[in-house]
Amino acid sequence: MTRITTGLLAAAFTVASLTIATAQTAAPAAPAPAKMKLTKQSLKDMKAKWSANKGKLKACRKDVKAKGLAGDDRWFYIEDCMAKS
């Protein structure tokens, strides 16, 4: 009987501590609205816009490679870089 009570008590403390621990963790930050609009069509539009200024695009791509960016971060960095004058 003592073992059963001790086991149930330990289980209750474990569940309670897990509940408290999950309540204390911060929720992940929501992505910026601009990042949520990334679709195939928007990528095609960006690339078409960038093709008009190939020299600047080449410089921005060099920066991206130097920073080691990949995936969506690469596209957003190039978009910001191309927007700068």
N, C-alpha and C positions, 0 to 999 in steps of 0.2 A: 504494500500500500504506500509506503514511503517513497519507493522508487517511482511509482506512477505519479504521485503528487510532485515530486522533484522534477520529473520529466515534463509534466504539463506546465509547471512554473517556468522552467527553462525555455520551453517553446513560447510561452506568453511573453517573456522578456525579449526573446529574439525577434518576434513579430513586432513588438512595440518599438524596439530600437531600429528596426528596418523602416518602420513607418516614419519615425522621427528623422532618420537620415535622408529619406527621399523627400520629405517636406522641406529640408534645409537646402537641398541642391537648387541652384538657380536654373531657371528655364533657359534653353538655348535662344540666342538672339534671332529674331526674325530676319530673313534676308531683305536687303534693300529693295524697294519697288522696282528699280531699274533692272536688277538682276533677275526678277521674276518674269520679265518680258522676253527673255532670251529664247527664241524659237528658230527653227530653220529659216523661216522667211526673214526674220530680223537679222540673222547672220548673213544671208544673201544680200540684203539691203546695205548692211555695213560694208561688206566686201566690195560691192559695186561703187559705193561712195569713196572708199579708200583707193580703188583702182585709178581714180582720177588724179590722185596725188601720190604716185609710186615712190618718189624720193623720200617723202615724209614717212610713208608706210615702211620703207626699208629701215629707216632709222628707228622707228618704234619697235619693229620686230627685233632689231639688234638689242634694244633695251630689254625686251621681254626675255630674250635668250640669256642675257647677262644676269637678270634677276632670277632666272630659273622657274618662271611661272608656267603653269600648265592648265589645261582644261578651260573652264569658264573664266578663271582669273586672267588668263592670257587675253581673251577677247575683250574683257572689260578694261584691262590696262591699255590695250591698243586703241579702244574707243576713246578713252580719256586722253591719251597721247595725241591722237589725231585731232581732237577737239581743241587742243592748245594751239596757239599760233606761233 
